[in-house]
Amino acid sequence: MLEIGLFHNGASSLPVITNRNGVTFNDGALPVVHRAAQETLVNQVRQGILAEKLGFQSFWLTEHHFQPEGAEMSPNPLMVQMSVAAHTKRIRLGQAANIIVWHHPVRLAEQIATLDVISGGRVECGIGRGYQPRENETLGRPYGSTIQDQERNRKAFEESIGIMKKCWTEPSFSHHGEFFSVPPTYTKWNHQQTIAYFQRDGMGRRLEDVLALGDPDMYSAGNPVQATTTTLKELQVFPQPVQKPHPQLWEPLTSARSLKFAAEHGINGVMIAEPNDRLRRNIEIYYEAAEKAGFPDMRDRGRFKFGWDAEKRRGIMTSRYLHITRPGKEKEALERAARALELQFDYYGPFGFGAVLARLDEPMFDLNKKVTAQMLHEREIAIHGSKQYVIDKIMKMRTECGYDDFCFLGWFELGGFEAKETEEQMQIFAEEVMPVIARECGGKVELPARGLDLVV
């Protein structure tokens, strides 16, 4: 079975230019870039709604901040997807990913649960650690995240996951760890309404579980809630998600260590930039680790199919850059798409993403090596060409990677392309490519209608 989604990274529609050193970026002074970013957000909402109409089953956004260069821009995927949720009924809403170490985990858990409630249980919750210093050191510093210390970053990430799960699954909880104390042990809360609520029988928690009752504090001034030695022991976080026990977790994966961690904790994987042979090996690493750990799953459903299991919605999703050319217009389209790809990898490459483009029989690329559009085409990470070419390369990926069911994410938006061009690509793919690959995969998963009736 086929499950197919749409990925939107937030690339700028401004023209792509190249300087004398061969570096590409978008063309426009900062005021122009700010206006283009506003347009991008509107386009994300438009294309999320259009994706459902065209039969895509999921719509994915990333989280990235502070970027004038043009490769990506998506500072609040949950807020954008809330707008999409209000205008759709079926499409699932995923993030690749929320960088959870840039947020207080309780606040982020509330926001994700809110989207799940409003959408009727359609959230696919992506979680990540972040890799860009400009973002990590600015946003993550209060929450234990730093790109300078990967072990500290991992521990903050793991602790945040645990807290979010508590928010979603426990009616009342506390957490006291290395990075977070929820609630802080010194929080005074002599509130008579809280006391009255938990004094009743059958409320799910006893008063002494939630409050450590004490005498008035002779040294504290102010209202009776604070002029006390009574302290808060537990919190109750609202809302909890519709999906039980919580939305499926997803993590963008590249290293063997991350692959094994995700597999051992029942977290689905997202991969984008690996050639087919490296992708196949990564799926094997993930599957072997899952098998060794007893196939962890948030619903304890046991073994899942290799690669992807459409019924259990477990395993690995992969993505490719897609652009379908039309007869007579191939040259111009491919040249523009190539410039857009170089815009992307002139940004990503210096962070090390170029290294994973190497095939298994090649040494990992030098981090200073420029990634070209030709390299992306040769490794079939960018599938740009005729309709039949796109079909053939997608099906080749499925075969070479050994997928049982197939979970695939199309990436159509490109730097320097207008929204209407991206939407035309979505439509061509939906009408001319999707039915073919669905038939080859034994059919497309049909999703139920869900969501609130928001029309007054």
N, C-alpha and C positions, 0 to 999 in steps of 0.2 A: 504494500500500500504506500501511497505517496502523501506526504504532508509538506506543503510548500508555503513559504512566507516571503515577506518583503522586508529588506533592510534599508534604512535611511540614515545616513551618517551626518547629514547637514553640511555637505560641501557647498561652497559659494557658487552662485550663478554668474559672478563677475568674470570677465575674460581672463584667460590664463596667459601670463607672459613669462619670458625667460630672460634672465640677466646675462651679462657677459661671461659669468662663471658657470653658466648652464643650470642655474637653480630656478625652478618654476615656482610661481606664487600668483595670487589673484591681483588683478590690476584695479587700484582704487585707493584714494586717500581714506583715512580712518572714518570720516563722516559717511562716505559712500559705503564702506564695509559695514558700518552700523545699520544703515538702511537695508543692505542686502541680507543681513542677519535677521531682521524683522520679517522680510519676505520668506526666508527659509523656514521660519517657524510656522507661518501661515501655510506654506506648501506642505510641511510635514502633516498638518492636520488634514488638508485636502487629500493628500495621497494615502493617508491611513484610511479615510472614508472610501476613497476610490478602490483601494485594495480589496475591501470586502465585496464591493459591487462586481469586481472582476474575478472573484473566486479564490483569491489568496486566503490562506487560513490563519496567518499570523502577520503582525506588523511590529517590527523591531526598531528601536532607537538606541543610540549610544548615550553616554554622558561625557561631555567634554566642555571645557571652559577656556576663556581668555585667548581666543585664537584669531588674530587678524590675517593669518597667512592664506586661508581659504580652503584648507583640506577638510575640516570638519567643524561642526558647531551644533551642540545639542545640550544646553545647560540644565534642562529640566524635563527629561523624558516622561516622567509621571504626569506632569501637568499637561503636556501636549496630548498624552494618551487619554487623559480624562476627557478632553474635548472630543477625541475620536470615539471614546466609549459612549458619549451622549448621542452620537449619530449612527451607531452601528449596533448589531445584535449578535453577530456570530464570530467575527474575527478576534483572535486571541492577541493579547497585548504584551509584548516582551521587551525587555531591556538587555542590551548586550554592551555594557551592563551598568547597573547602578554601582557607583564606586562607594561601597558602604563605609569605607574608612574615611570618607569626607563628610560624614553625617553622624549625628548622634543616633545610635541604633534604635532607640525607642521612637524617636521622631520619624525616622525612615520607615520603621515597621508600621506606624500609624498611617503614613501616606500610602504605602503599598496596599495595606488592608482597605483603605478608603477606596482606592481604584478598583480593588477586587469586588467590593460591595456594589459600587455604582455600575460596574460593568456586568454584574451578575455572575462573577466567578470566572473571569477570562484572563487573569494575569498570569504571565510566565515571568517569574522574578529572576532577573539576571543580577549576579553579584561579582564584583571585581575588586582588585587591590590598588589599581592605579599604577602608572609607570612614568608619568611626566612630572618633572620637578616643579614646574611652574604651577601646576594644579595641586600636587600632593603637599608641597610645603606650605602653600597658602591655605588650602581648605582642610587638610588633614591634620595639621599640627595639634589642634585641641583634642583630637581623638586618637592620638598615638600613631598616626600614619606618617611615615617619612620614606622617601625613596633612597635616602642615604643609608638606611639600615633595613635590609630586606627581612631579617629575622624579626625585628620589632614590627614591621609592617604585617608580616604573616600572622603574628600573634594577635595584633589588634583586629585583623580580619576575622580570625577564628573566633575571638571573643564576641565580636559584633554579631556573627551568625548565630551564636548561642543565645544572645539576648533577644534578637529578633524572633527566633523560634519560641522563646518563652512568652513574648508579647502576644504571639499568634495563637498559642495553644494552651497556656495556663490561665485560669480565671483570675488568679492573683499570684504575684511572684516577687521575689527579690533576687538580686545578683550582686555579688561583691567579688570583683576580680582584679586583675592587674591594671586595667585601664578605666574601668567603669564601676561605680558603686550606685546601684539602683534599688531603692532610693538611697541617698546619702545617709549614713548612720546618724548624723546630727540633725536631721530634718524634724523640726518641731511641728506637731499636728494635734493639738488638743481641740479638735472640732467636734462639737456636740452632735452634729448631724451624722458624721461618720461613726461616732460612738453608738448612737441610737440604731443606725443601720446594722452594724455588726453585732449588736447585743441580741438581735432577734435570732431565733432558731432557724436552721435550714437555709442560711444565706450563702453557704458554700465555704465560708471561712469564719473562724471564731474571732472575737474581738482581740484576744491576746495574740493571735497570729498576725494581725494587721497593725496593732498599736502596742507599744510598751508604755503602759499608763504610769504616770508619775505625779508628783505633787506640783503645785504652783511653783514657779521659779521666782524667788524673792529678788533676784538680781536683774530680771528682765522686765522692761516696760512694754507697753503696747497692748494689743488686743489679746483676748484669752486664748486664741489659737496658738499664739507665740509665747506668751508669758507663762511658760510651763516647762516641766521636765518630761512631759509625754512626747515620745518620738515615734515616727512612722517606720514600720518594719517592712511593709509590702505595698506594691502598687497594682492597680488594675488598669489595663490599657484597652482603650476602645477606639475604633471598632476592631473586632477580630475578623479575619477574612472569611468569605463565603466558602471557599475551598477548604476541605479538611484533609489532613490536619493543617495544611497551609499550602500556598501556591508552590508548584514545582520550582526548585532552584536550578539555575543555569550559571555556568562560569566560562568565560573565554579562556581557552587553554592552549599552551604552547609547550611548556617544559614537561618532562616525565614526572617531576615531583608534583606539579599541579594536576596532571592527569590522574595520578594515583590518589592524591587527596580527594579530588572530586568523586572518583569511582568509589572510594572507601566510605564516603559520606552521602551517597545517593544523590549527588548533584549532576545534572546533565551537562554535557560539554558543547561548546561552540567553537568551531575552527574555521578560519577563513583563508589564510595565506599559504598553506602547505601544498606542495605538489601531491599528486595522487598517491605516489608510493610512500611518501612520508606521512600523509594523512592515514593511509592504511595501517602503517606501523603504530601511529598514535592511537588509533581505534583499538588495535590489538593490546597495547599497553593498558588502556582504560579497561577493556573487557577482562583481561587477565587479572588486574587488580580487583575489579568488582567480583570476579569469581572467587578469588582467594579470600575476600572479605565476606562471602556469602550473599553476594548481590544485594547490597544495602539499598533500601528503597523506603521512601517516607510512608508508604502504606504496607510495607512488608509483603510485597507481592512476589518476591523471589526472582528467579532467572528471567532475563529479558533477551530478546533476539540480538544477534550480533549487529553492531552498528546502530540500528534504531529499531525500536518496537513501537509501532503505531498504536496498538491497543493500550499498552501501559505508558506510552509517551515517555520512554526512557532510552537514554543512550546519547548519541552524538549527532548534532546538526552541523552541516557545513555550508559554506557560502562561496559564491563566485561573482566577480564583476561580469555583468552581462550587457551586451549591446548588439541589437539585431540590425543589420544593414539591409537596405532596400536596393533592388536592382537599379543600376545607373547612378547611385549615390554612395557607393562603397568607399571611394578614395577619401572624399571630404570627411565622411563620418568617422572612418578609422583614424584619420589624422587628428581630428578633434578629440576623440576618445583616448588616443595615445597621450596627448598633452595632459588630459585630465588624470590619467594614471600616473604620469610622472609628477604631477602636482601632489597626488596622494603620497607617493613613495619618497619624494624629496622631503616630505614632512615625517613620515613613519620611519624611513630608513635609518636615520641617525640614532633612533632609539633601539635599534637592533632587529627590527622586523625583517630586514633584508636577509638575515642569517637563515631564517626558516624557509626561504625560497629554494634552498639547495635540495636537489634530489638525494635519495639515500646513498647513491654511489658517488656523490660529490662531497668535498669538504664544505663545511659551513662557510658561508660567504664572509669576507672581510666586512666589518661594520662600516668602514669608510667607502665601500664600493657603491657606486651609484646604481640604483635599480632602474632599469629602463622598461618602457612598455613592451619592447621586444622580449625581454626576459619573462615578463608576466604572461605574455602570449605563449611562449615556448613551453612554459610550465603549466599552461592551461588553468592559471589562476584568473586571468582575464579571458573570457570567452566572448570574443567580439567577431562577428561575421554574419553569414547568411542564416536564415531560419534553420535550415537543415544542419548547418555547422554547429549551431548552438545546441540543437537536440542531440546530435551525435556526441558532443563533448560532455554534456550532462550525463547521458547514459553511460558513457565510458567511465566517468567518475564513479558512478554507482557500481559498475561491474568491477573495476579495479580495486575499489575500497572494500568490496565484499558485503555491502549492505544487504540485509534481509528486506525489511521495509526501508523507506528512504525519506529522510528529512532534509530538505534543501531550502536554502535562503538565497533569493535573487537580489543582487545589488545593482540597481539601475541608475541611480542619481550619480552624476559626475560633475566635477568642477568645470565651470564654464558653460554648462547646459542650462537652458531655461526650464522652468517647471513644466511647461506644455510639452517639451521634448521628452522629459522623463516620463510624463504620463502617457505619451504616445508609445514609448517603449513598453511600459507596463501593459498597455492594451494589446499591442502586437503579441507579446509573450503570452498573455492570458488567452487570446483567441487562437493563436496558431502553434504555440509550443506546448503550453500546459496540457491540453487534451492528449497530445501524443505521448508525452512522458508519463502522464497519469495512466494511460492505457498500457504502456510498457511495464509499469510498476504494479499492475493488477487493480487499478482504481485509485481514486483520491478519497481520503478520509473526509467524511461529511460531519460538520460540526453542528450541534444543536443551537437554536436561537436562545440567547440569554440576555439578561439586562433589564433594567428598570424602564417602565413606561414613563418617560420624562415629559410627555406632552400634556400641558395643562388643559 
